[in-house]
Amino acid sequence: FAKKKVARHVSASLNNTPISNYKRNAHCGDLWNLKYLRKFQWSHLTEKVAYERRVREQKLRVEMMQARRENAAYSKLVETGKKLDKIEERKRKRKRMEKEKRDGHVKTLEEKSNSNKRRKPRQTKPLQEGTDKATNKALLGSLVA
């Protein structure tokens, strides 16, 4: 309101009166709750809202930085763990090779390559068309029986 006198009069007259008298209205049964606030300006309200928003954004920024730091520390720990595992694996492999050398069980390159070859399964040869009829009958009889 432009004048304080009008604002005081409106707040006093509307306070505790129904918003709407029509039953089909969504605000039927609701009451106005107005109070005149001395020395209150609209800028006070907008300043408070802006301040709360800045505080909330600052908190969110701090939380995000903390989460990034934790994530970086965790990933660094995972990487160092992987490195240590690889080092231990190499040590175990080296000890195994030294043990095999001492025992005289060192495989030559040919033995290693032969052990990696796949074994071929035996296959029966198919019957040729020119075989005798007695053999074919015996085969068919063994299948049916």
Disulfide bonds with the S-S distance in Angstrom:
none
